[in-house]
Amino acid sequence: MVSPLVCVKRVVDSSSEVVLTEDGQGVDGRFAGFTTSAHEECAVELAVRIAADGGGGATVLTLGDADAVEQLRSALAVGCTAATHVLADPQAFGPADVAREIAAVVRDHAAAGTPHDLVLLGNDAADSGDFQVGIRLAYELGWPVVNGVSAVSVDGGVVTASGSGPDGHETFRLPLPAVVTVLEGGVEPRYPTVPGRMKARKAPIEEREPAAEPVGPSRVRLVLPPPSPSTVQVLGEGPAAAPAVVDLLEQLGVLAR
């Protein structure tokens, strides 16, 4: 029986306008939507499939404030069977701190009789792009790790993971227990059904405090990049613009000179 743990993070929707809080420590949620990153949506899909094939259940985990429960319930709605919420300020926890918290959950669940022999994460967070948590988690647990794959399956205590590499398609095999970070593109995340959403709304969620105080690097301040200069070129107005338009079309090869 395989019971994977899949980790998600509440991130700003890329289609939202980003407005920072006055102290520059985060994104002002009054002006932005939040979601789960595409990498992690694929990791959730893989976890649900692996659990179903292996006769187990998939547990979803997040570290975040109270609002992050939205992302947990989204994962429950598409097939995860349990959820754990480490209630903490995500801005205060760097990659090393997050990895230690995930490792603490893995150990505590194993001690309670619900072990996870496979941990799936997104390859990188959509907001910070650190690319570190999976590797640090594997080091913390002493497990093998493979990064940046798009397809994952488990058979006979062995994980087979594959994805695109610099020299073509790559396939890796790792013994369980293992850590795998997932890139989007290998699977199509399922959409939640209405019954799934209703069930997720009532599902119990394990809440826990951080196992330790964060000791990694802390954020000083966020700064938005300067606005991009306009690339619009005004060629003229009315009939007077015709020569400039013809010249441009000739340069583009649309009209013959």
Contacts in CASP RR format, 6 or more apart in sequence:
PFRMAT RR
TARGET T0000
AUTHOR 0000-0000-0000
METHOD contacts of the structure
MODEL  1
MVSPLVCVKRVVDSSSEVVLTEDGQGVDGRFAGFTTSAHEECAVELAVRI
AADGGGGATVLTLGDADAVEQLRSALAVGCTAATHVLADPQAFGPADVAR
EIAAVVRDHAAAGTPHDLVLLGNDAADSGDFQVGIRLAYELGWPVVNGVS
AVSVDGGVVTASGSGPDGHETFRLPLPAVVTVLEGGVEPRYPTVPGRMKA
RKAPIEEREPAAEPVGPSRVRLVLPPPSPSTVQVLGEGPAAAPAVVDLLE
QLGVLAR
1 54 0 8 1.000
1 55 0 8 1.000
1 56 0 8 1.000
2 50 0 8 1.000
2 51 0 8 1.000
2 53 0 8 1.000
2 54 0 8 1.000
2 55 0 8 1.000
2 56 0 8 1.000
2 117 0 8 1.000
2 118 0 8 1.000
2 154 0 8 1.000
2 176 0 8 1.000
3 51 0 8 1.000
3 56 0 8 1.000
3 57 0 8 1.000
3 58 0 8 1.000
3 59 0 8 1.000
3 114 0 8 1.000
3 115 0 8 1.000
3 116 0 8 1.000
3 117 0 8 1.000
4 47 0 8 1.000
4 50 0 8 1.000
4 51 0 8 1.000
4 57 0 8 1.000
4 58 0 8 1.000
4 59 0 8 1.000
4 116 0 8 1.000
4 117 0 8 1.000
4 118 0 8 1.000
4 119 0 8 1.000
4 120 0 8 1.000
5 47 0 8 1.000
5 58 0 8 1.000
5 59 0 8 1.000
5 60 0 8 1.000
5 61 0 8 1.000
5 102 0 8 1.000
5 105 0 8 1.000
5 106 0 8 1.000
5 109 0 8 1.000
5 116 0 8 1.000
5 118 0 8 1.000
5 119 0 8 1.000
5 120 0 8 1.000
6 40 0 8 1.000
6 43 0 8 1.000
6 44 0 8 1.000
6 46 0 8 1.000
6 47 0 8 1.000
6 58 0 8 1.000
6 59 0 8 1.000
6 60 0 8 1.000
6 61 0 8 1.000
6 75 0 8 1.000
6 80 0 8 1.000
6 119 0 8 1.000
6 120 0 8 1.000
6 121 0 8 1.000
7 40 0 8 1.000
7 43 0 8 1.000
7 60 0 8 1.000
7 61 0 8 1.000
7 62 0 8 1.000
7 102 0 8 1.000
7 119 0 8 1.000
7 120 0 8 1.000
7 121 0 8 1.000
7 122 0 8 1.000
7 133 0 8 1.000
8 36 0 8 1.000
8 37 0 8 1.000
8 40 0 8 1.000
8 43 0 8 1.000
8 44 0 8 1.000
8 60 0 8 1.000
8 61 0 8 1.000
8 62 0 8 1.000
8 71 0 8 1.000
8 72 0 8 1.000
8 75 0 8 1.000
9 36 0 8 1.000
9 37 0 8 1.000
9 40 0 8 1.000
9 62 0 8 1.000
9 63 0 8 1.000
9 64 0 8 1.000
9 68 0 8 1.000
9 71 0 8 1.000
9 90 0 8 1.000
9 125 0 8 1.000
9 126 0 8 1.000
9 127 0 8 1.000
10 34 0 8 1.000
10 35 0 8 1.000
10 36 0 8 1.000
10 62 0 8 1.000
10 64 0 8 1.000
10 65 0 8 1.000
10 67 0 8 1.000
10 68 0 8 1.000
10 70 0 8 1.000
10 71 0 8 1.000
10 90 0 8 1.000
11 34 0 8 1.000
11 35 0 8 1.000
11 36 0 8 1.000
11 37 0 8 1.000
11 125 0 8 1.000
11 126 0 8 1.000
11 127 0 8 1.000
12 18 0 8 1.000
12 27 0 8 1.000
12 32 0 8 1.000
12 33 0 8 1.000
12 34 0 8 1.000
12 35 0 8 1.000
12 126 0 8 1.000
12 127 0 8 1.000
13 32 0 8 1.000
13 33 0 8 1.000
13 34 0 8 1.000
13 35 0 8 1.000
14 126 0 8 1.000
16 31 0 8 1.000
16 32 0 8 1.000
16 33 0 8 1.000
17 31 0 8 1.000
17 32 0 8 1.000
18 27 0 8 1.000
18 32 0 8 1.000
18 224 0 8 1.000
19 27 0 8 1.000
19 28 0 8 1.000
19 29 0 8 1.000
19 30 0 8 1.000
19 31 0 8 1.000
19 32 0 8 1.000
20 26 0 8 1.000
20 27 0 8 1.000
20 28 0 8 1.000
20 222 0 8 1.000
20 224 0 8 1.000
21 27 0 8 1.000
21 28 0 8 1.000
23 221 0 8 1.000
24 221 0 8 1.000
24 222 0 8 1.000
24 223 0 8 1.000
25 91 0 8 1.000
25 219 0 8 1.000
25 221 0 8 1.000
25 222 0 8 1.000
26 91 0 8 1.000
26 219 0 8 1.000
26 222 0 8 1.000
27 222 0 8 1.000
34 67 0 8 1.000
34 70 0 8 1.000
34 71 0 8 1.000
35 71 0 8 1.000
36 44 0 8 1.000
36 71 0 8 1.000
36 74 0 8 1.000
36 75 0 8 1.000
37 122 0 8 1.000
37 125 0 8 1.000
37 126 0 8 1.000
37 127 0 8 1.000
38 126 0 8 1.000
38 184 0 8 1.000
39 122 0 8 1.000
39 123 0 8 1.000
39 124 0 8 1.000
39 126 0 8 1.000
39 181 0 8 1.000
39 182 0 8 1.000
39 183 0 8 1.000
39 184 0 8 1.000
40 121 0 8 1.000
40 122 0 8 1.000
40 182 0 8 1.000
41 184 0 8 1.000
41 189 0 8 1.000
42 122 0 8 1.000
42 150 0 8 1.000
42 182 0 8 1.000
42 183 0 8 1.000
42 184 0 8 1.000
42 185 0 8 1.000
42 186 0 8 1.000
42 187 0 8 1.000
42 189 0 8 1.000
43 120 0 8 1.000
43 121 0 8 1.000
43 122 0 8 1.000
43 181 0 8 1.000
43 182 0 8 1.000
44 58 0 8 1.000
44 60 0 8 1.000
44 75 0 8 1.000
44 78 0 8 1.000
44 80 0 8 1.000
44 120 0 8 1.000
44 189 0 8 1.000
45 78 0 8 1.000
45 187 0 8 1.000
45 188 0 8 1.000
45 189 0 8 1.000
45 190 0 8 1.000
46 120 0 8 1.000
46 151 0 8 1.000
46 152 0 8 1.000
46 182 0 8 1.000
46 187 0 8 1.000
47 58 0 8 1.000
47 60 0 8 1.000
47 80 0 8 1.000
47 120 0 8 1.000
48 58 0 8 1.000
48 78 0 8 1.000
48 79 0 8 1.000
48 80 0 8 1.000
48 190 0 8 1.000
49 187 0 8 1.000
50 58 0 8 1.000
50 118 0 8 1.000
50 152 0 8 1.000
50 153 0 8 1.000
50 154 0 8 1.000
51 57 0 8 1.000
51 58 0 8 1.000
51 81 0 8 1.000
53 153 0 8 1.000
53 154 0 8 1.000
54 154 0 8 1.000
56 81 0 8 1.000
57 80 0 8 1.000
57 81 0 8 1.000
57 82 0 8 1.000
58 79 0 8 1.000
58 80 0 8 1.000
58 81 0 8 1.000
58 82 0 8 1.000
59 80 0 8 1.000
59 81 0 8 1.000
59 82 0 8 1.000
59 83 0 8 1.000
59 84 0 8 1.000
59 109 0 8 1.000
59 114 0 8 1.000
59 116 0 8 1.000
60 72 0 8 1.000
60 75 0 8 1.000
60 76 0 8 1.000
60 80 0 8 1.000
60 82 0 8 1.000
60 83 0 8 1.000
60 84 0 8 1.000
61 83 0 8 1.000
61 84 0 8 1.000
61 85 0 8 1.000
61 86 0 8 1.000
61 102 0 8 1.000
61 105 0 8 1.000
62 68 0 8 1.000
62 71 0 8 1.000
62 72 0 8 1.000
62 84 0 8 1.000
62 85 0 8 1.000
62 86 0 8 1.000
63 86 0 8 1.000
63 88 0 8 1.000
63 90 0 8 1.000
63 93 0 8 1.000
63 98 0 8 1.000
63 101 0 8 1.000
63 102 0 8 1.000
63 210 0 8 1.000
64 85 0 8 1.000
64 86 0 8 1.000
64 87 0 8 1.000
64 88 0 8 1.000
64 89 0 8 1.000
64 90 0 8 1.000
65 87 0 8 1.000
65 88 0 8 1.000
65 89 0 8 1.000
65 90 0 8 1.000
66 87 0 8 1.000
68 85 0 8 1.000
68 90 0 8 1.000
69 85 0 8 1.000
69 205 0 8 1.000
72 83 0 8 1.000
72 85 0 8 1.000
72 205 0 8 1.000
73 83 0 8 1.000
73 200 0 8 1.000
73 201 0 8 1.000
73 203 0 8 1.000
73 205 0 8 1.000
74 192 0 8 1.000
74 200 0 8 1.000
75 83 0 8 1.000
76 83 0 8 1.000
76 196 0 8 1.000
76 199 0 8 1.000
76 200 0 8 1.000
76 203 0 8 1.000
77 192 0 8 1.000
77 193 0 8 1.000
77 196 0 8 1.000
77 197 0 8 1.000
77 199 0 8 1.000
77 200 0 8 1.000
78 189 0 8 1.000
78 190 0 8 1.000
78 191 0 8 1.000
78 192 0 8 1.000
78 196 0 8 1.000
79 196 0 8 1.000
82 114 0 8 1.000
82 206 0 8 1.000
83 203 0 8 1.000
83 205 0 8 1.000
83 206 0 8 1.000
84 105 0 8 1.000
84 109 0 8 1.000
84 205 0 8 1.000
84 206 0 8 1.000
84 207 0 8 1.000
84 208 0 8 1.000
85 205 0 8 1.000
85 206 0 8 1.000
85 207 0 8 1.000
85 208 0 8 1.000
86 101 0 8 1.000
86 105 0 8 1.000
86 208 0 8 1.000
86 209 0 8 1.000
86 210 0 8 1.000
87 207 0 8 1.000
87 208 0 8 1.000
87 209 0 8 1.000
87 210 0 8 1.000
88 101 0 8 1.000
88 209 0 8 1.000
88 210 0 8 1.000
91 219 0 8 1.000
92 214 0 8 1.000
92 218 0 8 1.000
92 219 0 8 1.000
93 101 0 8 1.000
93 210 0 8 1.000
93 214 0 8 1.000
94 130 0 8 1.000
94 214 0 8 1.000
94 216 0 8 1.000
94 217 0 8 1.000
94 218 0 8 1.000
95 130 0 8 1.000
95 132 0 8 1.000
95 133 0 8 1.000
95 136 0 8 1.000
96 132 0 8 1.000
96 136 0 8 1.000
96 215 0 8 1.000
96 216 0 8 1.000
97 212 0 8 1.000
97 214 0 8 1.000
97 215 0 8 1.000
97 216 0 8 1.000
98 133 0 8 1.000
98 136 0 8 1.000
99 132 0 8 1.000
99 133 0 8 1.000
99 134 0 8 1.000
99 136 0 8 1.000
99 137 0 8 1.000
99 139 0 8 1.000
99 140 0 8 1.000
100 140 0 8 1.000
100 211 0 8 1.000
100 212 0 8 1.000
101 210 0 8 1.000
101 211 0 8 1.000
101 212 0 8 1.000
102 119 0 8 1.000
102 133 0 8 1.000
102 137 0 8 1.000
102 140 0 8 1.000
103 137 0 8 1.000
103 140 0 8 1.000
103 141 0 8 1.000
104 211 0 8 1.000
104 212 0 8 1.000
105 208 0 8 1.000
106 115 0 8 1.000
106 116 0 8 1.000
106 119 0 8 1.000
106 141 0 8 1.000
109 115 0 8 1.000
109 116 0 8 1.000
110 116 0 8 1.000
116 177 0 8 1.000
117 157 0 8 1.000
117 176 0 8 1.000
117 177 0 8 1.000
117 178 0 8 1.000
118 154 0 8 1.000
118 159 0 8 1.000
118 176 0 8 1.000
118 177 0 8 1.000
118 178 0 8 1.000
118 179 0 8 1.000
118 180 0 8 1.000
119 134 0 8 1.000
119 137 0 8 1.000
119 141 0 8 1.000
119 143 0 8 1.000
119 177 0 8 1.000
119 178 0 8 1.000
119 179 0 8 1.000
119 180 0 8 1.000
120 152 0 8 1.000
120 180 0 8 1.000
120 181 0 8 1.000
120 182 0 8 1.000
121 133 0 8 1.000
121 134 0 8 1.000
121 137 0 8 1.000
121 179 0 8 1.000
121 180 0 8 1.000
121 181 0 8 1.000
121 182 0 8 1.000
122 181 0 8 1.000
122 182 0 8 1.000
122 183 0 8 1.000
123 131 0 8 1.000
123 147 0 8 1.000
123 148 0 8 1.000
123 181 0 8 1.000
123 182 0 8 1.000
123 183 0 8 1.000
124 130 0 8 1.000
124 131 0 8 1.000
124 181 0 8 1.000
125 133 0 8 1.000
131 147 0 8 1.000
134 145 0 8 1.000
134 147 0 8 1.000
134 179 0 8 1.000
134 181 0 8 1.000
135 145 0 8 1.000
135 147 0 8 1.000
137 145 0 8 1.000
137 179 0 8 1.000
138 144 0 8 1.000
138 145 0 8 1.000
138 178 0 8 1.000
138 179 0 8 1.000
141 177 0 8 1.000
141 179 0 8 1.000
143 177 0 8 1.000
143 178 0 8 1.000
143 179 0 8 1.000
144 174 0 8 1.000
144 175 0 8 1.000
144 178 0 8 1.000
144 179 0 8 1.000
145 174 0 8 1.000
145 178 0 8 1.000
145 179 0 8 1.000
145 180 0 8 1.000
145 181 0 8 1.000
146 159 0 8 1.000
146 161 0 8 1.000
146 172 0 8 1.000
146 174 0 8 1.000
146 178 0 8 1.000
146 179 0 8 1.000
146 180 0 8 1.000
146 181 0 8 1.000
147 180 0 8 1.000
147 181 0 8 1.000
148 163 0 8 1.000
148 181 0 8 1.000
148 182 0 8 1.000
148 183 0 8 1.000
149 161 0 8 1.000
149 162 0 8 1.000
149 163 0 8 1.000
149 170 0 8 1.000
149 172 0 8 1.000
149 180 0 8 1.000
149 181 0 8 1.000
149 182 0 8 1.000
149 183 0 8 1.000
150 162 0 8 1.000
150 163 0 8 1.000
150 164 0 8 1.000
150 182 0 8 1.000
150 183 0 8 1.000
150 184 0 8 1.000
150 185 0 8 1.000
150 186 0 8 1.000
150 187 0 8 1.000
151 161 0 8 1.000
151 162 0 8 1.000
151 163 0 8 1.000
151 186 0 8 1.000
151 187 0 8 1.000
152 159 0 8 1.000
152 160 0 8 1.000
152 161 0 8 1.000
152 180 0 8 1.000
152 182 0 8 1.000
153 159 0 8 1.000
153 160 0 8 1.000
154 160 0 8 1.000
154 176 0 8 1.000
157 175 0 8 1.000
157 176 0 8 1.000
158 173 0 8 1.000
158 174 0 8 1.000
158 175 0 8 1.000
158 176 0 8 1.000
159 172 0 8 1.000
159 173 0 8 1.000
159 174 0 8 1.000
159 175 0 8 1.000
159 176 0 8 1.000
159 178 0 8 1.000
159 180 0 8 1.000
160 171 0 8 1.000
160 172 0 8 1.000
160 173 0 8 1.000
161 171 0 8 1.000
161 172 0 8 1.000
161 173 0 8 1.000
161 174 0 8 1.000
161 180 0 8 1.000
162 169 0 8 1.000
162 170 0 8 1.000
162 171 0 8 1.000
162 172 0 8 1.000
163 169 0 8 1.000
163 170 0 8 1.000
163 171 0 8 1.000
163 183 0 8 1.000
163 186 0 8 1.000
164 170 0 8 1.000
174 180 0 8 1.000
192 200 0 8 1.000
235 241 0 8 1.000
235 244 0 8 1.000
235 245 0 8 1.000
235 248 0 8 1.000
236 244 0 8 1.000
246 255 0 8 1.000
249 255 0 8 1.000
250 256 0 8 1.000
250 257 0 8 1.000
END
